[in-house]
Amino acid sequence: MFSRRILQLAVAGATLTTGLGYAVPAAAAVRYDPDSQSGFADAADVRKAFGWSEARLADRAAGLVFSHDFWTQDTYSVSCGKGSFSVEHQRDFGRLELTDRVVRTTRRGAPDGYGQRPRLVGFRIAGPHAGISGTSVPPTVGQPCPEPRGARITRADLVSTTTGWSLHVSFGSTDKILRSGR
């Protein structure tokens, strides 16, 4: 026979477990692999980024554009005559427009048939379909210095390099970053 204390603990544990199952929603998160430019953007994250309601996102889902930006930034120590200064140089940069598919599901408990509107769950990102990129020339000996006027670079040493990426979602002229990394 159970003691009263064990029974109280069992009831408390069952209540806590049941409460957690209903009271705490799963945390939404963008899952994205920058190497393959693929993943999944949860509808809750996109709504939050734009400040939209569920209905507004559903109405505008077809007009969203997902993109992947990438860059390499070098820092140089540049000398022009007596003084030296730091120069940030954007070595390469680009933007890939990503293929996405709207993911919808029927609402749990909703009747089948006419008039049922599926709930927007998120966006499956399946890799790039278009893009543009570019490179630029780093500071080199002999190039003009910004100051003093007429001076030339006498020394340019690479100090550091940083690479990065970001996943964007855009609607019209509004662009939001969903994830980024280095």
Secondary structure in CASP SS format (residue, H / E / C, confidence):
PFRMAT SS
TARGET T0000
AUTHOR 0000-0000-0000
METHOD secondary structure of the structure
MODEL  1
M C 1.00
F C 1.00
S C 1.00
R H 1.00
R H 1.00
I H 1.00
L H 1.00
Q H 1.00
L H 1.00
A H 1.00
V H 1.00
A H 1.00
G H 1.00
A H 1.00
T H 1.00
L H 1.00
T H 1.00
T H 1.00
G H 1.00
L H 1.00
G H 1.00
Y H 1.00
A H 1.00
V C 1.00
P C 1.00
A C 1.00
A C 1.00
A C 1.00
A C 1.00
V C 1.00
R E 1.00
Y E 1.00
D E 1.00
P C 1.00
D C 1.00
S C 1.00
Q C 1.00
S E 1.00
G E 1.00
F E 1.00
A E 1.00
D E 1.00
A H 1.00
A H 1.00
D H 1.00
V H 1.00
R H 1.00
K H 1.00
A H 1.00
F H 1.00
G C 1.00
W C 1.00
S C 1.00
E H 1.00
A H 1.00
R H 1.00
L H 1.00
A H 1.00
D H 1.00
R H 1.00
A H 1.00
A H 1.00
G H 1.00
L C 1.00
V E 1.00
F E 1.00
S E 1.00
H E 1.00
D E 1.00
F E 1.00
W E 1.00
T E 1.00
Q E 1.00
D E 1.00
T E 1.00
Y E 1.00
S E 1.00
V E 1.00
S E 1.00
C E 1.00
G C 1.00
K C 1.00
G E 1.00
S E 1.00
F E 1.00
S E 1.00
V E 1.00
E E 1.00
H E 1.00
Q E 1.00
R E 1.00
D E 1.00
F E 1.00
G E 1.00
R E 1.00
L E 1.00
E E 1.00
L E 1.00
T E 1.00
D E 1.00
R E 1.00
V E 1.00
V E 1.00
R E 1.00
T E 1.00
T C 1.00
R C 1.00
R C 1.00
G C 1.00
A C 1.00
P C 1.00
D C 1.00
G C 1.00
Y C 1.00
G C 1.00
Q C 1.00
R C 1.00
P C 1.00
R E 1.00
L E 1.00
V E 1.00
G E 1.00
F E 1.00
R E 1.00
I E 1.00
A E 1.00
G E 1.00
P E 1.00
H E 1.00
A E 1.00
G E 1.00
I E 1.00
S E 1.00
G E 1.00
T E 1.00
S C 1.00
V C 1.00
P C 1.00
P C 1.00
T C 1.00
V C 1.00
G C 1.00
Q C 1.00
P E 1.00
C C 1.00
P C 1.00
E C 1.00
P C 1.00
R C 1.00
G C 1.00
A C 1.00
R E 1.00
I C 1.00
T C 1.00
R E 1.00
A E 1.00
D E 1.00
L E 1.00
V E 1.00
S E 1.00
T E 1.00
T E 1.00
T E 1.00
G E 1.00
W E 1.00
S E 1.00
L E 1.00
H E 1.00
V E 1.00
S E 1.00
F E 1.00
G C 1.00
S C 1.00
T E 1.00
D E 1.00
K E 1.00
I E 1.00
L E 1.00
R E 1.00
S E 1.00
G E 1.00
R C 1.00
END
